[in-house]
Amino acid sequence: MLKEITITVNGQQHTLEVEPRLLLVHMIREVLNLTGTHIGCDTSSCGACTILLDGKSIKSCTVLAVQANGKSITTIEGVAQDNQLSPLQEGFKENHGLHCGFCTPGMILRATELLAQNPNPTEDEIRWGIAGNLCRCTGYNNIVKAIQYAGAKIRGEELPSTEPEFV
Amino acid sequence: MGHSLKRKEDARFIQGKGRYVDDVKLPGMLYMDIVRSPYAYAKIKNINIDEAMKVPGVVAVVTGRDLEKYNLHWMPTLMSDTQMVLPTDTVMYQAQEVAAVIATSKYAARDGREAVRVEYEPMKPVIDPYKSLDPDAPVLRTDKEGKKDNHIWNWKVGDKQKTDDVFAKAEVVVKEQMHIPRIHVASIETCGCVADYDKVNNHLTMYMTTQAPHAIRTVIALVAGHVGLTEEKIRVISPDIGGGFGGKVPVYPGYVIAIAVSFLVGKPVKWIEDRSENLQADSFARDYHITAEMAGTKDGKILATRFKVLADHGYTDASANPSKFPTGMFSIATGSYDYDATYMECDAVYTNKPPGGVAYRCSFRVTEAVHAIERITDRFALEIGKDPAELRLQNFIKKEDFPWKSPTGWIYDSGDYHKGLLKAMDTVDYHQLRAEQAEKRKRGELMGIGLSTFTEVVGAGPSKDFDILGIKMFDSAEIRVHPTGKAIARFGTKSQGQGHETTYAQIIAEELGIPAENIQIEEGDTDTAPYGLGTYASRSTPTAGAAAAVASRKLRDKARKIAAYLLEVSEDDLEWEPGKFFVKGAPEKSKTIQEIVFASYTNHPPGMEAGFEATHYYDPPNLTFPSGAYICVVDIDKETGAIHVRRFVAIDDCGNIINPMIVQGQVHGGLTQGIAPAMYEELIYDEAGNILNGTFMDYLVPTAVESPKWETGHTVTPSPHHPIGAKGVGESPTVGAPPAIANAIVDALSPYGITHLDIPITPFKVWKALKEKGAI
């Protein structure tokens, strides 16, 4: 028994027929072929599948596609606008905030909401703010720096140095 | 060199355009799910697939009996042991593969999996490795003819008599029993593949999460050659890899089943494991039980060490070590200290646990070795009441004594251990910290300072000693420069996040003068890349990085000849500066590398081969020996045992640095995979062999909250034998950090008579130890 849903993905409206049990992350990856959203666990622990649902960061492995009916989602493919990287995308690149890149889309979407709510977070607020997203490669130092860099950019302030403090 | 070039690979990753194995989607592709054993040890009485076959979308259920018909139900491990692909009659560990369900969708495959009915007859498993050697323990590997016990192998190195003599006469002897527990790499991408067998052309394309695509191609040919899949018919593609850390070196049964099914049905088959399957069934790391002893003088001179190890390999020895090294490089356990008597012995045993062990971001058991030597060194300092920093400075191998031959036979290529430790001590203001600690101890507060001054051994390795399944551990680079002076270079290694696309481009740019942005780097496709042994054990820069430099130099030699021809001078009259040759004394007469390359296609000297390409297979003359000096400061809450890492300073020496940003990033990540086993991670089994924390809900990978703000720095002692003086760095911090943390915690607790705690050191362990000692 399929169910019809209408969903806006990265600004484009889709009408789809899906199984009621289809997870949103599988709809994104398998039905829409947007493979930038990743799957890293089966317990909603890792955050690799994080997207924005009506502007709120959610783990798309924990939501059914039918629950997103009538709503709007943003995936990593929709973050850059008019070929212009978002401040966070730029921050991750400039500050070496990624190694293997697998957690990166989820991190960027999570941090997008974090900065939308609080454009000037403390380091502690950033660390707690991304505690639902696991990264196994970077040790988080440079992810924190990337988010601070993006915050400065959004606030229109002077950008912090991106040189490594490695003397 | 030495420039923090931003990474070339990042553009695709930050825009969701990375291409990982699970992103591969082929026409007609089928999906595979795996039925796994709930028991650690059981007879399979019956597998009923009737209901599963009725599930819409299910096309096949494959069991061990099916694979047996093609003699594909067993496979070799990298350590020349054997492992079931699917069992025919007995399961040997919980979560072992029992049957595979093939269906037209992921969901149908899962439905089918739930409908397979397996009848088991459980047996009493062997879980404790010490008990596995009991005379009355059941023999687990009855598949091995004549096997009468659970012992796998015995390994020993060093001079037993000499060491025992030193111990017998020594003023001070200390001893601790340590367990380096079973842990899991838990890369955020799990393992998986798409096996695509083309019946018409008898050709297999295997998209696979592997750190070593060429070696895998050879292994597949060895396993499946008898059914017609010979090596030229196999193409392994390792696309973007979402973290490896050693867990993507082995061949897991899932890969082989996917190949077998694709071979039988002639359609592509995708298998992607869940996180829980990944944690519960894929190769673990560590699980060494170590008895460490040190002998020395009352004034702090180290005289000898003894290490006795029991290695729990689970159901089969599925380690990923070089063939001649069953314990990997454990014999680096003599550490950074100058003494000449040691004896080490290791016995490996089978138990009813998943097979292993792989690295966990560690070059072949170096982490276990470093933990043992760094912990027992602190234990010795505690015994004689000497400051552990002072004791280390007293015993370090001196920089003028390199190259230095260790008592187990390694030739340490270079190092300056005093410089590293003094820099770390200076950074934390060590003596001030000790003064603060003394004050706090008077008030009964718990503060600890822990050191780790370790020597790594990486870059495997020289062909005389190092091979995997007989294949020597060289690595390779092939550089092709196009007529317009832009290049593509291909390698036998495979990045899993290390940034090879940037680092290798920088090496070639440095050697050839072609800008790094004009050099495209490719890895991971066995049809196009030169043969290599892959990326693990911090070997890429020491081997393939060296190959890039040597291949570039071959091209520079050719460029000199072409420049001499174009400028009508002798080769000896030319001088090189990055990017061009010029005539000595007449710098206006020059040819840029781009002009020279263009000439190699359009106007090459008579008699010279046209084109501008070079390949090099680099066989390192020695291993490289990175080192580090780490200091950790902890504050512990006495009432709850809660541990707060206040500071962690890491000074690394990985020789010459190609990209400081990438090296520092590797150090940050490695340190986090150091605090992880030190304080959080352990795969725990109960007596029945059930895993108690086989999901991300309860296997505690550190988040940004648990990870300290790392303070990093470096010293530079170039490797004398590496073409660009580099040593490799990816794993040093994972190796060096755990004992620094453990030493800091034990240092905090030492006033109460606590001399050792096994990692992971949790608040409960601390609280319990304090309670037992009557401190609270």
HADDOCK unambig.tbl for C-alpha pairs under 7 A between the chains (distance, minus, plus):
assign (segid A and resid 35 and name CA) (segid B and resid 16 and name CA) 6.97 0.50 0.50
assign (segid A and resid 35 and name CA) (segid B and resid 23 and name CA) 5.83 0.50 0.50
assign (segid A and resid 36 and name CA) (segid B and resid 16 and name CA) 3.77 0.50 0.50
assign (segid A and resid 36 and name CA) (segid B and resid 17 and name CA) 6.05 0.50 0.50
assign (segid A and resid 40 and name CA) (segid B and resid 188 and name CA) 5.16 0.50 0.50
assign (segid A and resid 40 and name CA) (segid B and resid 189 and name CA) 5.43 0.50 0.50
assign (segid A and resid 40 and name CA) (segid B and resid 190 and name CA) 6.68 0.50 0.50
assign (segid A and resid 40 and name CA) (segid B and resid 275 and name CA) 6.59 0.50 0.50
assign (segid A and resid 41 and name CA) (segid B and resid 274 and name CA) 6.34 0.50 0.50
assign (segid A and resid 41 and name CA) (segid B and resid 275 and name CA) 4.57 0.50 0.50
assign (segid A and resid 41 and name CA) (segid B and resid 696 and name CA) 6.99 0.50 0.50
assign (segid A and resid 42 and name CA) (segid B and resid 274 and name CA) 6.31 0.50 0.50
assign (segid A and resid 42 and name CA) (segid B and resid 275 and name CA) 5.89 0.50 0.50
assign (segid A and resid 42 and name CA) (segid B and resid 276 and name CA) 6.98 0.50 0.50
assign (segid A and resid 43 and name CA) (segid B and resid 696 and name CA) 6.56 0.50 0.50
assign (segid A and resid 43 and name CA) (segid B and resid 697 and name CA) 6.46 0.50 0.50
assign (segid A and resid 45 and name CA) (segid B and resid 696 and name CA) 6.01 0.50 0.50
assign (segid A and resid 45 and name CA) (segid B and resid 697 and name CA) 6.42 0.50 0.50
assign (segid A and resid 76 and name CA) (segid B and resid 15 and name CA) 5.94 0.50 0.50
assign (segid A and resid 76 and name CA) (segid B and resid 16 and name CA) 5.49 0.50 0.50
assign (segid A and resid 77 and name CA) (segid B and resid 15 and name CA) 5.75 0.50 0.50
assign (segid A and resid 77 and name CA) (segid B and resid 16 and name CA) 5.60 0.50 0.50
assign (segid A and resid 89 and name CA) (segid B and resid 14 and name CA) 5.70 0.50 0.50
assign (segid A and resid 93 and name CA) (segid B and resid 10 and name CA) 6.09 0.50 0.50
assign (segid A and resid 94 and name CA) (segid B and resid 6 and name CA) 6.50 0.50 0.50
assign (segid A and resid 99 and name CA) (segid B and resid 497 and name CA) 4.23 0.50 0.50
assign (segid A and resid 99 and name CA) (segid B and resid 498 and name CA) 6.19 0.50 0.50
assign (segid A and resid 99 and name CA) (segid B and resid 499 and name CA) 6.89 0.50 0.50
assign (segid A and resid 100 and name CA) (segid B and resid 241 and name CA) 6.60 0.50 0.50
assign (segid A and resid 100 and name CA) (segid B and resid 242 and name CA) 5.09 0.50 0.50
assign (segid A and resid 100 and name CA) (segid B and resid 243 and name CA) 5.66 0.50 0.50
assign (segid A and resid 100 and name CA) (segid B and resid 496 and name CA) 5.58 0.50 0.50
assign (segid A and resid 100 and name CA) (segid B and resid 497 and name CA) 3.51 0.50 0.50
assign (segid A and resid 101 and name CA) (segid B and resid 13 and name CA) 5.22 0.50 0.50
assign (segid A and resid 101 and name CA) (segid B and resid 242 and name CA) 6.60 0.50 0.50
assign (segid A and resid 102 and name CA) (segid B and resid 188 and name CA) 6.74 0.50 0.50
assign (segid A and resid 102 and name CA) (segid B and resid 189 and name CA) 6.62 0.50 0.50
assign (segid A and resid 102 and name CA) (segid B and resid 242 and name CA) 5.04 0.50 0.50
assign (segid A and resid 103 and name CA) (segid B and resid 188 and name CA) 6.98 0.50 0.50
assign (segid A and resid 104 and name CA) (segid B and resid 14 and name CA) 6.50 0.50 0.50
assign (segid A and resid 105 and name CA) (segid B and resid 14 and name CA) 6.41 0.50 0.50
assign (segid A and resid 105 and name CA) (segid B and resid 16 and name CA) 6.35 0.50 0.50
assign (segid A and resid 127 and name CA) (segid B and resid 704 and name CA) 5.05 0.50 0.50
assign (segid A and resid 127 and name CA) (segid B and resid 705 and name CA) 5.38 0.50 0.50
assign (segid A and resid 128 and name CA) (segid B and resid 705 and name CA) 5.93 0.50 0.50
assign (segid A and resid 130 and name CA) (segid B and resid 704 and name CA) 6.81 0.50 0.50
assign (segid A and resid 131 and name CA) (segid B and resid 703 and name CA) 5.39 0.50 0.50
assign (segid A and resid 131 and name CA) (segid B and resid 704 and name CA) 5.69 0.50 0.50
assign (segid A and resid 131 and name CA) (segid B and resid 705 and name CA) 6.29 0.50 0.50
assign (segid A and resid 134 and name CA) (segid B and resid 703 and name CA) 5.76 0.50 0.50
assign (segid A and resid 135 and name CA) (segid B and resid 188 and name CA) 6.98 0.50 0.50
assign (segid A and resid 136 and name CA) (segid B and resid 187 and name CA) 6.04 0.50 0.50
assign (segid A and resid 136 and name CA) (segid B and resid 188 and name CA) 6.40 0.50 0.50
assign (segid A and resid 137 and name CA) (segid B and resid 243 and name CA) 6.97 0.50 0.50
assign (segid A and resid 137 and name CA) (segid B and resid 669 and name CA) 4.88 0.50 0.50
assign (segid A and resid 138 and name CA) (segid B and resid 665 and name CA) 6.11 0.50 0.50
assign (segid A and resid 138 and name CA) (segid B and resid 668 and name CA) 5.96 0.50 0.50
assign (segid A and resid 138 and name CA) (segid B and resid 669 and name CA) 4.24 0.50 0.50
assign (segid A and resid 139 and name CA) (segid B and resid 668 and name CA) 4.98 0.50 0.50
assign (segid A and resid 139 and name CA) (segid B and resid 669 and name CA) 4.12 0.50 0.50
assign (segid A and resid 139 and name CA) (segid B and resid 672 and name CA) 5.06 0.50 0.50
assign (segid A and resid 139 and name CA) (segid B and resid 707 and name CA) 6.75 0.50 0.50
assign (segid A and resid 140 and name CA) (segid B and resid 704 and name CA) 5.65 0.50 0.50
assign (segid A and resid 141 and name CA) (segid B and resid 668 and name CA) 6.95 0.50 0.50
assign (segid A and resid 141 and name CA) (segid B and resid 709 and name CA) 6.26 0.50 0.50
assign (segid A and resid 164 and name CA) (segid B and resid 661 and name CA) 5.48 0.50 0.50
assign (segid A and resid 166 and name CA) (segid B and resid 664 and name CA) 6.48 0.50 0.50
assign (segid A and resid 166 and name CA) (segid B and resid 712 and name CA) 5.71 0.50 0.50
assign (segid A and resid 166 and name CA) (segid B and resid 713 and name CA) 4.69 0.50 0.50
assign (segid A and resid 166 and name CA) (segid B and resid 714 and name CA) 6.81 0.50 0.50
assign (segid A and resid 167 and name CA) (segid B and resid 713 and name CA) 4.71 0.50 0.50
assign (segid A and resid 167 and name CA) (segid B and resid 714 and name CA) 5.91 0.50 0.50
